[in-house]
Amino acid sequence: MDDPSEHLHLFVEDADFYNRILLGTLFPHSLWVPLPHFFQTWLRNYIGGTLLYLLSGLLWCFYIYYWKHNVYVPKDAIPTRKAMLLQIYVAMKAMPWYSLLPTISEYAIESGWTKCFPRANDVGWLAYLVYTAVYLVIVEFGIYWMHRELHDIKPLYKYLHATHHIYNKQNTLSPFAGLAFHPLDGILQAIPHSIALFIVPTHFTAHLVLLFLEGIWTANIHDCIHSKLWPFMGAGYHTIHHTTYRHNYGHYTIWMDWMFGTLRDPLDNEGKVM
């Protein structure tokens, strides 16, 4: 498919399809179909992000704190209900703003400003896999440095990132802390996903899936359970970040921290906080 206008049409077609799946399931068509396309997309992202956050958090908390009581987390390390409700409150205040980022990204894609492609066979499966790998490297690099600067630049830490770092002990961290950020902080840490669209050809649906998987990943790395799946930046590493503030800024893997000298392993005596 060589016609750029056909690509743009497919992007809009895909977005409309995802809108119908979620909005059409939850609401009568008369309530959402008349809305502008941009607002439909924002509403879909908002509701989808909220459901993903609440359902993944609730299921994971039920599993580790109640079903597997005292197996993964000692009783005295289980966060209080009050702490988890506060995290949910902070995340829910920010969610309408978080949802703007993928919505604006989709607008840019549909306008033809990015390097996105709508179908894997537009580039071939080998190129699809290579481009996705490069996309993930860009995201990993971008999130590492964005996260690190949110610590190193004092006004950014004081007015933005400190909201998240009130959860600095094992018994205050929970899966619900994963999205408990100041809205601008959360957007800044996710923006490498959008920047990558202008740098490397990216599959439209893969971008959306990877962006929303952030919600599940951030829930996982705030549960204080060290999964020991090297080289992934699991909760053991991220719990150290919440206690030292100077290590383990990475996202999915430990590679950026290893490359830039900020890695601390949970198994080291100095960094053992589990």
C-alpha positions, -999 to +999 in steps of 0.1 A: +000+000+000+018+031-013-009+057-010-003+078+021-040+089+022-050+052+024-027+048+054-043+077+072-078+063+064-068+030+080-055+047+111-089+065+116-107+032+108-087+014+134-093+041+160-131+040+152-130+002+156-114+004+191-139+032+201-168+009+191-154-020+210-152-001+243-177+028+241-202+007+221-201-020+248-207+005+277-230+032+263-259+035+238-246+047+204-267+079+208-245+090+237-211+087+221-214+085+183-223+122+179-191+132+198-161+145+179-136+118+169-109+133+191-132+133+222-143+097+214-107+086+214-099+105+246-130+089+263-120+054+251-084+060+264-097+074+297-122+045+304-097+019+291-069+033+313-091+035+343-104-001+339-069-014+333-055+003+364-083-007+388-088-042+376-051-051+374-045-035+408-074-051+425-066-086+411-030-083+420-036-070+455-062-098+461-037-124+449-006-113+469-023-098+500-053-122+506-052-153+485-014-158+490-015-142+525+020-142+540+035-161+511+050-132+491+046-103+515+049-106+553+019-094+572+036-064+587+047-053+551+012-053+537+001-017+529-029-004+548-062+001+531-059+038+537-025+039+518-040+020+489-071+042+487-049+073+487-029+059+458-061+052+439-073+088+446-040+103+433-041+081+402-078+088+394-072+126+397-044+122+371-061+097+348-080+123+326-047+140+319-028+108+314-054+099+287-046+130+267-011+117+257-023+087+237-051+107+223-028+134+210-005+108+197-033+092+178-042+126+164-006+130+152-007+095+137-040+101+119-027+134+106+003+118+090+029+135+111+046+103+124+064+073+109+036+049+119+022+023+096-012+006+100-005-030+090+025-053+097+026-064+060+032-028+050+068-033+060+071-071+064+074-091+096+112-090+099+111-052+096+081-051+120+101-069+147+132-048+142+113-016+143+095-027+174+128-036+191+142-001+182+110+015+195+115-003+228+151+008+231+141+044+225+114+041+251+138+025+276+164+052+270+139+080+272+121+069+303+154+063+321+166+098+315+133+114+320+129+096+354+165+105+363+161+142+356+129+142+376+151+134+405+182+154+396+164+187+387+153+198+421+122+219+412+109+189+390+113+166+420+098+190+445+067+200+425+062+169+405+079+136+413+078+139+451+041+131+449+050+096+439+079+092+464+058+096+495+055+058+491+091+050+502+087+019+524+076-016+517+044-012+537+034+018+518+041+005+483+014-014+465+004-021+429-019+009+431+012+031+436+022+024+400+001+053+385+000+075+416+018+105+401+013+142+396-004+143+362+025+161+345+050+137+360+031+107+346+028+123+312+066+132+311+075+096+319+053+082+292+062+107+265+091+087+251+064+064+237+051+093+217+085+107+207+095+073+193+067+075+168+086+104+150+119+085+150+112+049+140+084+033+119+060+019+144+029-003+141-001+018+153-018-010+173+015-022+188+021+014+200-013+015+217-008-020+233+027-012+246+016+022+260-013+006+279+008-023+291+026+004+311-003+002+335+002-035+342+040-032+343+040-003+368+016-022+390+040-052+390+071-032+399+055-016+429+044-048+446+078-053+464+081-089+452+115-096+436+108-119+407+146-124+398+139-124+361+172-110+349+176-086+331+141-072+338+137-043+362+114-061+386+099-049+419+131-058+438+150-032+419+123-007+419+117-010+457+154+000+461+147+030+439+119+041+464+143+037+494+176+052+480+161+077+455+194+074+435+194+040+418+174+019+394+157+046+373+151+021+344+118+008+333+116-026+317+152-037+320+183-029+340+204-021+309+203+017+312+212+017+349+240-006+341+253+016+313+250+048+332+262+036+366+231+038+387+223+001+391+219-015+425+211-051+427+186-064+453+210-092+462+239-069+471+243-065+508+242-027+506+210-026+485+192-054+501+159-039+512+136-068+507 
